[in-house]
Amino acid sequence: MNPPMPMEGMCSSAQTGIWFAERLEDGQPRYHLASAIELDGDLDVPALERAFRSLFVRHPILLATYPERDGGPVREDLAPERWALDRRSAGGDLDGLLRALTVAPFDLGAARCSARP
């Protein structure tokens, strides 16, 4: 059984440690696990978004961000219904886009997915 999650606004000691390490390393992609999946056929985008939202309801930590307040991190959770699949064009250079996304700085204080207003 998993230990209980801290309430929104609170960070566990492990989360605080990761936040601190990220600050020291200036957002290097140490915890950035990148992968790509190639799908054949038509993609049912609404069904894919519903599947991700269902996952986020069960695992809200996946939508958590850790902005800095008063010199330390606070946890903020994005509501799953506000999440939207990030759709962008590779402009003919899929390998270049994937490479750029993989090495992009990892900002724990910013949402890493699209959010609907």
RAZI-V161252 format. One record per helix or strand of 2 or more residues. SS is the DSSP state (hx for helix, st for strand). FROM is the first residue (numbers start at 1). LEN is the number of residues. If there is no record, write none. Layout:
# RAZI-V161252
ss:SS from:FROM len:LEN
ss:SS from:FROM len:LEN
This chain:
# RAZI-V161252
ss:hx from:13 len:12
ss:hx from:29 len:3
ss:hx from:45 len:14
ss:hx from:60 len:4
ss:st from:64 len:2
ss:st from:68 len:2
ss:st from:72 len:2
ss:st from:76 len:2
ss:hx from:80 len:3
ss:st from:83 len:2
ss:hx from:94 len:10
ss:st from:114 len:2
